[in-house]
């Protein structure tokens, strides 16, 4: 059993956020925040690919789950993932925000070594397996930038693995290099996919994203966040943008119920 810094138990330490008596203002009205339990999570039983991150459990669960992961320069504690995990958990989803395998062995810097991307996809598959042990319903997959690209590639490789994917700031091409689109797997993506892009994202304009989505045979949706760059969330739009993403994806997956 792994211990974190300071000797805390990585697998069982729980931090409770009891917000039932707190209110936040949204759209000019006060709303009571849901009770959310957050704990560090790690499955150390796997020989090669571990799952490490934070598990958010709602007080009133819908039975569905969501795995969220980060971009190439971040980890699962990025402000965007924390805010989205909280928003989805308030909506009743059990959320695991996890570190990709490359981040578990390299605290900083992007994934650069051969085979890294495939190993990261194995990590996402393992994370999905862990959440399926916890929730009785559907389990969705989402990621920011590089994490979203790997999520979409995994879904394309294994149709039916998840009912839908949430792709945040998909890195369509390197900044100022639109001639190299990262869309080779789009034609094989049979999984419904919701894309979220900022209107100032250097990794792909809204028009470029719309054109790229034509390559995907599955149902797609594109949510544009006005004024946002590749990070999607800013100090000005933090509350509103995460709420919009959560509400839009909940509506999107509502159409996938059997």
C-alpha positions as CSV (number, residue, x, y, z in Angstrom):
1,X,0.0,0.0,0.0
2,X,1.5,3.3,-1.1
3,X,2.1,6.2,1.3
4,X,2.1,9.8,0.2
5,X,4.4,12.5,1.4
6,X,4.1,13.0,5.1
7,X,3.0,9.4,5.6
8,X,-0.6,9.8,4.7
9,X,-2.3,6.7,3.2
10,X,-2.7,7.2,-0.5
11,X,-5.5,4.6,-0.8
12,X,-7.6,5.4,2.2
13,X,-7.0,9.0,3.3
14,X,-10.3,10.9,2.9
15,X,-10.9,14.6,2.7
16,X,-14.6,15.5,3.2
17,X,-16.0,18.7,1.7
18,X,-19.4,19.1,3.4
19,X,-20.9,22.1,1.6
20,X,-24.5,21.6,2.4
21,X,-24.6,24.8,4.4
22,X,-22.8,26.9,1.8
23,X,-24.2,28.8,-1.1
24,X,-22.8,30.1,-4.3
25,X,-24.2,32.7,-6.6
26,X,-24.9,31.6,-10.2
27,X,-26.8,33.7,-12.6
28,X,-27.9,36.1,-9.9
29,X,-29.3,33.5,-7.6
30,X,-28.0,31.5,-4.7
31,X,-27.6,27.8,-5.0
32,X,-26.7,25.3,-2.3
33,X,-23.6,23.2,-3.2
34,X,-23.9,19.5,-3.0
35,X,-22.0,17.3,-0.6
36,X,-18.9,15.9,-2.2
37,X,-16.4,13.4,-0.8
38,X,-12.9,13.5,-2.3
39,X,-10.1,11.1,-1.6
40,X,-6.7,10.2,-3.1
41,X,-6.9,7.1,-5.1
42,X,-4.3,4.6,-6.2
43,X,-4.6,1.0,-7.4
44,X,-1.2,-0.6,-6.9
45,X,-2.3,-4.1,-7.8
46,X,-1.3,-3.9,-11.5
47,X,2.2,-5.0,-12.4
48,X,2.9,-2.3,-14.9
49,X,0.1,0.3,-15.3
50,X,-1.1,1.9,-12.2
51,X,-4.0,4.2,-11.7
52,X,-3.4,7.3,-9.5
53,X,-5.5,10.4,-8.9
54,X,-8.4,11.7,-6.9
55,X,-11.9,10.1,-6.7
56,X,-14.9,12.5,-6.2
57,X,-18.0,10.9,-4.9
58,X,-21.4,12.7,-4.8
59,X,-23.9,12.5,-2.1
60,X,-26.7,11.8,-4.6
61,X,-25.2,9.7,-7.3
62,X,-26.7,9.1,-10.7
63,X,-24.8,5.8,-11.0
64,X,-22.7,7.0,-13.8
65,X,-18.9,7.7,-13.7
66,X,-16.4,9.8,-15.6
67,X,-12.6,9.5,-16.0
68,X,-10.8,12.8,-16.6
69,X,-7.2,13.3,-17.4
70,X,-4.8,16.1,-18.1
71,X,-2.6,17.6,-20.9
72,X,1.0,17.0,-21.7
73,X,2.3,19.8,-19.4
74,X,0.0,19.3,-16.5
75,X,-1.2,16.7,-14.0
76,X,-4.5,15.7,-12.5
77,X,-4.4,18.6,-10.1
78,X,-4.7,21.2,-12.8
79,X,-7.3,23.9,-12.0
80,X,-9.5,22.9,-15.0
81,X,-9.7,19.2,-14.0
82,X,-10.4,20.1,-10.4
83,X,-13.2,22.5,-11.4
84,X,-14.8,20.1,-13.8
85,X,-14.6,17.2,-11.5
86,X,-16.4,19.3,-8.9
87,X,-19.0,20.4,-11.4
88,X,-19.8,16.9,-12.6
89,X,-19.8,15.5,-9.1
90,X,-22.3,18.2,-8.1
91,X,-24.4,16.9,-11.0
92,X,-24.3,13.4,-9.5
93,X,-21.4,11.7,-11.3
94,X,-18.6,9.8,-9.6
95,X,-15.4,11.3,-11.1
96,X,-11.9,10.0,-11.2
97,X,-9.3,12.6,-12.3
98,X,-6.1,10.7,-12.9
99,X,-2.5,11.1,-13.7
100,X,-1.5,9.5,-17.0
101,X,1.3,6.9,-16.7
102,X,3.9,9.2,-18.2
103,X,3.2,11.8,-15.4
104,X,3.6,9.1,-12.7
105,X,7.2,8.5,-13.8
106,X,8.0,12.0,-14.9
107,X,6.8,14.8,-12.5
108,X,7.4,17.5,-15.1
109,X,7.7,17.9,-18.8
110,X,5.9,16.3,-21.8
111,X,5.7,12.7,-22.8
112,X,8.6,12.2,-25.3
113,X,9.8,8.6,-25.2
114,X,8.8,5.9,-27.7
115,X,5.7,4.0,-26.8
116,X,4.6,6.6,-24.2
117,X,1.3,7.3,-25.9
118,X,0.3,3.7,-26.1
119,X,1.3,3.2,-22.4
120,X,-0.9,6.2,-21.5
121,X,-3.9,4.7,-23.3
122,X,-3.3,1.5,-21.3
123,X,-3.5,3.7,-18.2
124,X,-6.8,5.2,-19.3
125,X,-8.2,1.7,-20.0
126,X,-7.2,0.7,-16.4
127,X,-8.8,3.8,-15.0
128,X,-12.0,3.0,-16.7
129,X,-11.9,-0.5,-15.2
130,X,-11.4,0.9,-11.7
131,X,-14.4,3.2,-12.0
132,X,-16.5,0.4,-13.3
133,X,-15.8,-1.4,-10.1
134,X,-17.3,1.5,-8.2
135,X,-20.4,2.6,-10.2
136,X,-23.2,0.5,-11.5
137,X,-24.0,2.7,-14.6
138,X,-22.2,4.1,-17.6
139,X,-18.5,5.2,-17.4
140,X,-17.4,8.1,-19.7
141,X,-13.9,9.2,-20.7
142,X,-12.6,12.7,-21.0
143,X,-9.3,14.6,-21.2
144,X,-7.7,18.0,-21.8
145,X,-5.4,18.5,-24.8
146,X,-3.0,15.5,-25.0
147,X,-5.2,13.6,-22.5
148,X,-8.2,14.2,-24.8
149,X,-6.3,13.1,-27.9
150,X,-5.3,9.8,-26.2
151,X,-8.9,9.4,-25.0
152,X,-10.2,9.7,-28.6
153,X,-7.5,7.4,-29.9
154,X,-8.4,4.8,-27.3
155,X,-12.1,5.1,-28.2
156,X,-11.2,4.7,-31.9
157,X,-9.1,1.6,-31.2
158,X,-11.8,0.0,-29.1
159,X,-15.3,0.9,-30.3
160,X,-17.9,0.4,-27.5
161,X,-15.3,0.8,-24.7
162,X,-17.2,3.9,-23.5
163,X,-20.6,5.4,-24.5
164,X,-19.1,8.9,-25.2
165,X,-16.0,11.0,-24.8
166,X,-15.4,14.5,-23.7
167,X,-12.5,16.2,-25.5
168,X,-11.3,19.5,-24.0
169,X,-9.2,21.8,-26.1
170,X,-8.3,19.0,-28.5
171,X,-4.9,19.8,-30.0
172,X,-5.8,19.7,-33.6
173,X,-2.4,20.8,-34.8
174,X,0.7,22.5,-33.3
175,X,0.4,26.2,-32.9
176,X,0.9,28.1,-36.3
177,X,1.3,24.7,-38.1
178,X,-2.2,23.9,-39.4
179,X,-0.7,21.7,-42.1
180,X,-0.2,18.8,-39.6
181,X,-3.7,17.9,-38.3
182,X,-3.9,15.2,-35.7
183,X,-6.9,13.6,-37.2
184,X,-5.6,10.2,-38.6
185,X,-7.9,8.3,-36.3
186,X,-11.0,10.4,-36.7
187,X,-12.4,8.2,-39.5
188,X,-12.3,5.2,-37.1
189,X,-14.0,7.0,-34.2
190,X,-17.4,5.3,-33.8
191,X,-18.0,6.8,-30.3
192,X,-20.1,9.9,-29.8
193,X,-17.7,12.8,-29.0
194,X,-18.2,16.2,-27.5
195,X,-15.4,18.7,-28.2
196,X,-14.9,21.9,-26.2
197,X,-12.6,24.6,-27.7
198,X,-11.7,28.1,-26.9
199,X,-12.2,30.7,-29.6
200,X,-8.6,31.9,-29.0
201,X,-7.0,28.4,-29.0
202,X,-3.7,28.4,-31.0
203,X,-4.0,24.6,-31.4
204,X,-7.0,24.9,-33.7
205,X,-9.6,27.6,-34.6
206,X,-13.3,26.9,-34.3
207,X,-13.7,26.7,-38.1
208,X,-10.8,24.2,-38.3
209,X,-12.4,22.1,-35.6
210,X,-15.8,22.1,-37.3
211,X,-14.1,21.0,-40.6
212,X,-12.2,18.2,-38.7
213,X,-15.3,16.9,-37.0
214,X,-16.7,16.1,-40.5
215,X,-14.2,13.2,-40.6
216,X,-15.9,11.5,-37.6
217,X,-18.7,9.1,-38.5
218,X,-20.1,9.2,-34.9
219,X,-22.3,11.9,-33.5
220,X,-20.3,15.0,-32.5
221,X,-20.9,18.3,-30.9
222,X,-18.6,21.3,-30.6
223,X,-18.9,23.8,-27.7
224,X,-17.1,27.0,-28.2
225,X,-15.9,29.0,-25.1
226,X,-15.7,32.6,-26.1
227,X,-12.4,34.4,-25.3
228,X,-10.7,31.3,-24.0
229,X,-7.3,29.9,-25.1
230,X,-6.0,26.4,-24.9
231,X,-6.4,26.4,-21.1
232,X,-10.2,26.9,-21.6
233,X,-10.7,28.2,-18.0
234,X,-9.6,31.7,-17.0
235,X,-10.1,33.8,-13.9
236,X,-13.0,35.6,-15.5
237,X,-14.9,32.6,-16.9
238,X,-14.0,29.9,-14.3
239,X,-17.5,29.4,-12.9
240,X,-19.5,29.9,-16.0
241,X,-17.3,27.9,-18.4
242,X,-17.2,24.7,-16.2
243,X,-20.9,25.0,-15.7
244,X,-21.5,25.2,-19.4
245,X,-19.3,22.2,-20.1
246,X,-21.0,20.1,-17.5
247,X,-24.5,21.0,-18.6
248,X,-23.7,20.5,-22.3
249,X,-22.1,17.1,-21.8
250,X,-24.9,15.9,-19.5
251,X,-27.3,16.8,-22.2
252,X,-25.1,15.2,-24.8
253,X,-24.9,11.9,-23.0
254,X,-28.6,12.0,-22.1
255,X,-29.2,11.1,-25.8
256,X,-27.0,8.0,-25.4
257,X,-29.2,6.3,-22.8
258,X,-30.6,3.0,-23.9
